Amino acid sequence: MFNSPSPPRPASSVPKAPPPGSIPQPRRDDGVPHETVPDWNNIGLFTAGIALGAILGASVALLWAPASGDETRERIGRRVRGQQDDEDVWDELARELELAATESEADAEEEEMRDAVKT
């Protein structure tokens, strides 16, 4: 009862649709199945979309980078050339410490000004 064979389906005279992204070629009369050729318009459009996305992504990343343009270009250049020497690391650390010191001095002066205005 449960394993009863299904009735045979009639053969369809409607040809099968070609796979998406391909252009069907005319059938030959010799009975050989038809070939499909890639649709280069769709492939080119897809490739252009990938390239445009990569360019836009890199542009947004550079615009919203946490460092200035000169610093970012310098860092990228050093990484590309592979010049991450010990001296570069120490120089960069010294620059960051100087920047932190000037920022803390500016904050301290600002607090002194606020205190002077309050009294």
NORMO-V128538 format. One record per pair of residues at least 24 apart in sequence whose ideal C-beta (glycine too) atoms are under 10 Angstrom apart, sorted by the first residue. I is the first residue (numbers start at 1). J is the second residue. If there is no record, write none. Layout:
i=I j=J
i=I j=J
//
This chain:
i=21 j=46
i=71 j=95
//
